[in-house]
Amino acid sequence: MAEKSVRSKLTPEDIDALIEQAVFGSEESRPKHRQTIHKTANTNGIFPASIQGLYEAAGKGRYEGITVPAINIRGITYQVARAIFRAALKDRVGAFIFEIARSEMGYTRQDPAEYATCILAAAIREGFSGPVFIQGDHFQVRRRMYHEDPDKEFNEILNNKNKGK
């Protein structure tokens, strides 16, 4: 017999407090709060996923006339993502992607781990369930930098991707 998905017992206020600590808490406490959000998301049937399969299906002509918007949130990520999830649930929209660019990480002071945690907390708070598409934007190798020092360029991409884990 399949096990039923159990929704988290956390209140909306609990989620708000968790995300505040996951972003603004001490450097030592942030990982614990982020982990709690990720576990809660999983308990609620919310999981980070790749959009690759959808792209492959489009390439094989399995669907057409559909667009998948990619949304870069540059500030107040949790609050903006909540609004996006509310609208998506209300209007029953299909796939959409949250992304963060390498350049945005510097001036927003958000690393991929913080960004993903904010998105997942927003999904929990708004009662979303299912796959959440989160990806890096412009994480490709920069040609000039690669020619100057290939190892340094690859390591910079990997370090940005893994920051905050």
Backbone bond lengths (Angstrom), bond angles and torsions (degrees), N, CA, C in turn:
res aa  C-N    CA-C-N  psi(-1)  N-CA   C-N-CA  omega(-1)  CA-C   N-CA-C  phi
1 M - - - 1.447 - - 1.519 109.07 -
2 A 1.320 116.22 132.19 1.463 120.55 -178.54 1.519 110.37 -70.80
3 E 1.325 115.36 140.57 1.452 120.70 179.25 1.523 109.01 -79.00
4 K 1.331 116.31 135.61 1.457 120.76 178.59 1.530 109.50 -73.73
5 S 1.313 114.90 145.75 1.456 119.55 175.54 1.527 108.34 -72.04
6 V 1.308 117.08 130.78 1.457 121.78 -179.26 1.511 108.53 -103.71
7 R 1.328 116.37 121.47 1.462 120.44 177.96 1.520 109.51 -72.09
8 S 1.302 115.72 147.59 1.450 121.81 179.62 1.522 110.36 -62.70
9 K 1.307 115.80 146.12 1.460 122.10 177.71 1.531 111.37 -87.96
10 L 1.317 117.54 1.94 1.453 120.27 -179.71 1.527 110.19 -68.80
11 T 1.310 115.65 139.72 1.467 120.52 177.16 1.521 109.47 -80.65
12 P 1.329 117.40 164.17 1.474 119.04 174.18 1.530 111.93 -55.45
13 E 1.309 116.43 -37.69 1.467 120.10 179.44 1.531 111.06 -66.60
14 D 1.350 116.23 -35.58 1.465 120.18 176.26 1.535 110.66 -61.95
15 I 1.332 116.30 -43.60 1.473 120.41 179.46 1.525 109.36 -63.42
16 D 1.327 117.05 -44.44 1.473 120.49 178.44 1.529 110.66 -58.17
17 A 1.330 116.72 -43.73 1.472 120.26 -179.73 1.524 111.22 -67.37
18 L 1.335 116.76 -39.83 1.467 120.28 178.45 1.519 111.72 -61.41
19 I 1.332 116.81 -46.87 1.465 118.87 -176.81 1.524 110.43 -68.76
20 E 1.325 117.13 -33.90 1.468 118.98 176.82 1.526 110.22 -60.88
21 Q 1.324 117.24 -43.20 1.458 120.84 179.26 1.530 111.66 -72.72
22 A 1.337 117.19 -32.95 1.472 121.01 179.20 1.522 111.60 -67.20
23 V 1.336 116.75 -25.71 1.465 121.07 -179.32 1.526 111.50 -101.92
24 F 1.334 116.87 -45.64 1.464 120.74 -171.11 1.523 114.04 -109.05
25 G 1.330 117.94 -1.30 1.457 120.57 179.43 1.518 111.17 -70.30
26 S 1.306 114.71 179.44 1.463 119.40 179.58 1.526 109.66 -63.92
27 E 1.316 115.01 156.61 1.465 119.88 179.86 1.530 111.07 -57.62
28 E 1.318 116.87 -33.18 1.460 121.12 179.98 1.527 112.22 -73.78
29 S 1.334 118.18 -32.86 1.470 120.87 -174.68 1.528 114.09 -89.78
30 R 1.324 117.29 -22.90 1.476 119.45 -176.76 1.526 113.18 -55.13
31 P 1.339 120.83 -46.63 1.475 119.39 -178.86 1.528 113.63 -58.00
32 K 1.320 117.37 -39.08 1.469 121.35 179.94 1.531 110.40 -63.19
33 H 1.314 117.23 -43.77 1.470 121.24 -179.42 1.526 110.80 -69.60
34 R 1.317 116.60 -38.06 1.470 120.20 177.12 1.527 110.24 -63.66
35 Q 1.318 116.25 -42.24 1.457 120.36 179.29 1.532 110.77 -62.89
36 T 1.319 117.49 -40.01 1.467 121.06 177.87 1.524 110.40 -61.91
37 I 1.315 117.41 -41.49 1.472 120.90 178.73 1.523 110.21 -64.44
38 H 1.317 117.49 -44.97 1.464 120.46 -179.87 1.529 111.22 -62.63
39 K 1.331 117.42 -42.72 1.471 121.02 178.35 1.533 110.81 -65.08
40 T 1.329 116.36 -40.86 1.461 120.69 178.87 1.522 110.45 -64.49
41 A 1.318 116.55 -41.31 1.465 119.87 177.30 1.519 109.79 -58.85
42 N 1.315 116.44 -47.40 1.460 120.78 -179.84 1.527 111.31 -60.45
43 T 1.318 117.41 -43.89 1.466 122.42 177.51 1.526 110.85 -58.02
44 N 1.330 116.07 -33.64 1.464 121.74 -177.78 1.525 113.10 -91.23
45 G 1.318 117.96 11.34 1.462 120.56 177.67 1.516 113.74 75.18
46 I 1.320 115.88 24.91 1.470 122.21 179.04 1.522 106.57 -110.12
47 F 1.335 116.33 127.00 1.456 118.09 -177.04 1.527 110.56 -146.76
48 P 1.348 116.33 138.18 1.462 119.59 174.10 1.526 108.78 -63.07
49 A 1.322 116.47 138.99 1.464 120.60 -176.94 1.524 110.08 -143.36
50 S 1.308 114.46 162.16 1.460 121.64 176.79 1.528 109.52 -94.54
51 I 1.300 116.35 142.10 1.461 122.77 177.47 1.531 110.69 -87.36
52 Q 1.331 116.53 -0.25 1.468 122.01 -174.74 1.529 112.51 -52.06
53 G 1.335 117.74 -45.16 1.462 120.79 -178.73 1.521 112.41 -59.62
54 L 1.310 116.54 -37.53 1.470 120.43 177.66 1.524 110.53 -66.73
55 Y 1.332 116.59 -41.57 1.463 120.15 177.05 1.530 110.96 -62.27
56 E 1.320 116.05 -42.12 1.464 119.70 179.58 1.529 111.01 -63.90
57 A 1.332 117.32 -40.76 1.465 120.96 178.29 1.528 110.63 -63.16
58 A 1.318 117.11 -39.83 1.465 120.34 177.62 1.516 110.22 -64.30
59 G 1.332 116.67 -41.44 1.458 120.94 179.25 1.513 112.80 -62.69
60 K 1.326 116.85 -27.63 1.469 121.48 179.12 1.532 111.78 -92.41
61 G 1.335 116.31 5.80 1.463 120.22 176.88 1.518 114.56 75.67
62 R 1.315 118.07 20.54 1.472 120.69 -178.17 1.524 112.44 -76.58
63 Y 1.284 117.04 -17.41 1.464 120.18 172.30 1.519 107.91 -153.96
64 E 1.308 115.25 159.67 1.472 120.94 177.24 1.517 108.81 -151.96
65 G 1.288 115.71 167.47 1.457 121.01 178.85 1.513 114.48 72.42
66 I 1.322 116.62 18.16 1.459 121.25 179.09 1.520 107.74 -120.60
67 T 1.296 115.46 138.81 1.452 119.31 175.56 1.524 108.58 -117.73
68 V 1.296 116.30 150.54 1.460 121.81 178.08 1.524 107.16 -118.59
69 P 1.332 117.12 104.42 1.469 118.45 -179.13 1.520 111.87 -70.23
70 A 1.311 115.04 143.52 1.466 122.23 173.79 1.521 107.14 -111.48
71 I 1.318 115.35 127.32 1.458 121.61 -172.42 1.526 109.18 -116.20
72 N 1.315 116.28 121.54 1.455 121.70 174.56 1.521 107.43 -101.40
73 I 1.321 116.23 116.19 1.462 121.18 178.55 1.526 106.87 -99.51
74 R 1.305 116.46 123.33 1.459 119.56 -173.47 1.527 113.80 -106.12
75 G 1.281 117.45 -1.64 1.460 120.24 179.27 1.512 109.77 -169.01
76 I 1.301 116.20 161.51 1.458 124.52 -174.46 1.536 110.44 37.25
77 T 1.319 114.28 53.03 1.464 122.72 -171.98 1.518 113.13 -54.83
78 Y 1.306 117.65 -47.46 1.462 121.04 -178.37 1.528 110.95 -59.79
79 Q 1.325 116.74 -47.54 1.460 120.63 -177.30 1.527 111.82 -67.57
80 V 1.313 117.52 -41.77 1.468 120.46 179.50 1.529 110.30 -67.35
81 A 1.331 117.25 -42.13 1.459 120.48 178.61 1.530 110.66 -62.98
82 R 1.313 117.47 -37.15 1.471 119.82 175.96 1.523 110.35 -58.86
83 A 1.319 116.72 -45.04 1.474 120.23 179.57 1.529 110.85 -62.44
84 I 1.320 116.51 -39.06 1.474 120.64 179.14 1.528 110.18 -64.89
85 F 1.319 117.30 -45.65 1.468 119.88 178.70 1.534 111.13 -63.79
86 R 1.332 117.20 -40.50 1.472 119.44 177.89 1.518 110.80 -59.31
87 A 1.337 116.60 -46.59 1.470 120.82 -179.99 1.528 111.22 -64.74
88 A 1.328 116.47 -41.08 1.466 120.60 -179.43 1.529 110.74 -63.22
89 L 1.322 116.49 -42.58 1.463 120.22 179.12 1.529 111.09 -68.27
90 K 1.311 116.44 -42.60 1.463 120.90 -178.90 1.521 111.38 -62.47
91 D 1.319 116.23 -45.02 1.468 120.64 -175.14 1.522 113.73 -96.46
92 R 1.344 116.57 3.02 1.471 122.00 178.50 1.529 112.06 51.98
93 V 1.311 115.47 50.14 1.466 120.06 -178.92 1.524 110.51 -77.90
94 G 1.313 115.32 161.36 1.461 121.55 178.33 1.510 110.67 -83.06
95 A 1.297 115.04 -146.92 1.462 121.67 -174.96 1.523 112.00 -66.49
96 F 1.321 114.38 145.45 1.461 122.79 172.34 1.516 106.58 -150.07
97 I 1.318 115.47 154.47 1.463 121.57 -172.92 1.526 109.70 -120.11
98 F 1.323 115.33 136.95 1.459 120.85 168.92 1.518 105.96 -99.67
99 E 1.329 117.04 131.04 1.457 118.53 177.61 1.517 111.17 -137.00
100 I 1.316 113.72 157.54 1.458 121.61 175.93 1.524 107.19 -133.49
101 A 1.318 115.24 131.57 1.464 120.81 -179.04 1.525 110.28 -88.24
102 R 1.310 114.87 154.59 1.470 120.18 176.30 1.527 110.35 -54.63
103 S 1.329 116.12 -44.26 1.462 119.39 -177.74 1.530 111.49 -65.99
104 E 1.335 117.67 -34.23 1.464 121.05 -178.39 1.526 111.81 -68.50
105 M 1.320 116.53 -29.51 1.452 119.85 -178.47 1.529 111.34 -60.05
106 G 1.317 116.73 -33.75 1.454 120.13 -179.74 1.518 112.90 -70.38
107 Y 1.323 117.28 -54.78 1.462 118.47 -174.31 1.521 114.05 -82.27
108 T 1.346 118.87 -15.59 1.467 120.14 174.54 1.522 111.78 -93.83
109 R 1.333 115.61 -13.40 1.459 122.50 -177.11 1.541 111.61 58.20
110 Q 1.349 115.02 37.41 1.466 121.35 175.85 1.513 109.14 -117.15
111 D 1.301 116.76 127.31 1.454 119.00 172.72 1.529 107.76 -94.26
112 P 1.334 118.12 168.57 1.471 120.21 -177.88 1.534 113.65 -57.26
113 A 1.318 117.99 -36.48 1.472 120.20 -179.26 1.525 111.27 -65.53
114 E 1.322 116.93 -43.35 1.468 120.02 178.13 1.525 110.33 -65.51
115 Y 1.324 116.02 -44.33 1.466 120.92 -178.72 1.527 110.45 -59.69
116 A 1.329 116.90 -49.32 1.472 120.95 -179.27 1.521 110.84 -62.44
117 T 1.323 117.71 -39.81 1.459 121.10 179.97 1.522 110.84 -63.64
118 C 1.324 117.33 -41.45 1.472 120.84 177.86 1.528 110.72 -62.56
119 I 1.316 116.83 -41.97 1.467 121.22 -179.64 1.532 109.62 -64.71
120 L 1.325 117.50 -46.74 1.463 120.42 -179.41 1.527 111.68 -65.06
121 A 1.326 117.95 -39.14 1.466 120.91 177.36 1.529 110.33 -62.78
122 A 1.321 116.89 -39.61 1.466 120.52 178.13 1.526 110.71 -64.10
123 A 1.328 116.79 -40.40 1.466 120.67 178.26 1.530 110.27 -62.38
124 I 1.330 116.69 -43.31 1.468 120.70 177.68 1.533 109.61 -60.12
125 R 1.320 114.83 -50.79 1.479 121.50 -174.51 1.521 111.73 -58.97
126 E 1.345 116.59 -34.90 1.468 120.28 -175.84 1.530 113.20 -94.80
127 G 1.336 117.48 0.85 1.453 120.37 176.32 1.517 114.95 78.69
128 F 1.312 117.22 21.39 1.462 122.36 176.70 1.522 108.42 -74.35
129 S 1.318 116.96 152.04 1.460 120.20 168.96 1.517 108.23 -144.60
130 G 1.314 115.25 153.62 1.454 120.99 -178.84 1.510 111.47 115.11
131 P 1.344 115.76 -168.16 1.465 119.23 -177.79 1.527 112.23 -71.35
132 V 1.315 114.41 141.88 1.466 121.96 174.90 1.517 106.05 -119.71
133 F 1.312 115.53 119.89 1.461 120.86 -176.54 1.524 109.63 -91.74
134 I 1.331 115.06 115.05 1.465 122.40 -179.75 1.521 106.60 -129.53
135 Q 1.324 116.32 130.69 1.468 118.59 -179.35 1.511 111.54 -148.92
136 G 1.322 113.44 159.79 1.453 120.38 172.90 1.518 109.31 -77.85
137 D 1.301 116.34 145.25 1.462 123.20 178.98 1.531 107.08 -116.77
138 H 1.302 116.84 128.66 1.473 122.11 179.76 1.531 111.37 64.50
139 F 1.317 116.62 42.55 1.458 121.20 175.91 1.524 110.85 -96.04
140 Q 1.309 116.50 18.76 1.459 119.64 179.87 1.533 110.79 -77.28
141 V 1.277 114.31 163.98 1.460 121.48 177.70 1.526 109.02 -68.27
142 R 1.319 115.17 135.51 1.468 120.44 176.09 1.527 107.70 -88.17
143 R 1.301 115.87 122.04 1.463 121.79 -172.17 1.527 113.06 -54.06
144 R 1.319 116.48 -50.89 1.466 120.09 -176.98 1.525 110.77 -61.88
145 M 1.339 116.17 -43.19 1.460 120.24 -179.14 1.533 111.02 -67.60
146 Y 1.325 116.76 -35.90 1.465 121.14 178.55 1.522 110.36 -63.81
147 H 1.343 116.87 -42.76 1.463 119.80 -179.40 1.524 111.85 -67.25
148 E 1.327 116.66 -31.67 1.460 120.14 178.43 1.530 111.60 -73.38
149 D 1.339 116.93 -42.77 1.465 120.54 -176.80 1.533 108.87 -161.86
150 P 1.346 116.79 89.43 1.475 120.51 -175.91 1.532 113.69 -56.81
151 D 1.325 117.41 -43.60 1.466 119.67 -178.35 1.525 111.47 -63.68
152 K 1.311 115.94 -41.59 1.468 119.87 179.92 1.531 110.21 -63.35
153 E 1.309 117.40 -41.75 1.469 120.95 -179.04 1.526 111.20 -65.19
154 F 1.325 117.85 -45.54 1.468 120.93 177.75 1.529 111.09 -62.46
155 N 1.318 116.58 -43.50 1.463 120.19 -179.48 1.519 111.92 -64.23
156 E 1.319 117.14 -35.81 1.463 119.50 177.93 1.525 110.62 -63.69
157 I 1.315 117.23 -42.27 1.471 120.58 177.57 1.532 109.71 -62.51
158 L 1.319 116.98 -47.25 1.465 120.14 -179.76 1.519 111.88 -63.26
159 N 1.319 117.81 -40.87 1.453 121.01 179.90 1.523 111.51 -66.23
160 N 1.328 118.13 -39.09 1.459 120.93 176.80 1.514 110.48 -64.38
161 K 1.313 116.27 -42.39 1.464 121.39 -178.92 1.526 111.19 -63.83
162 N 1.314 116.69 -36.20 1.462 120.28 -174.44 1.518 114.13 -96.81
163 K 1.322 118.18 0.15 1.462 120.56 -178.87 1.512 110.42 -59.26
164 G 1.294 116.07 138.06 1.452 121.79 173.66 1.513 115.48 82.26
165 K 1.335 117.45 1.11 1.479 118.21 -179.81 1.504 110.62 -74.55
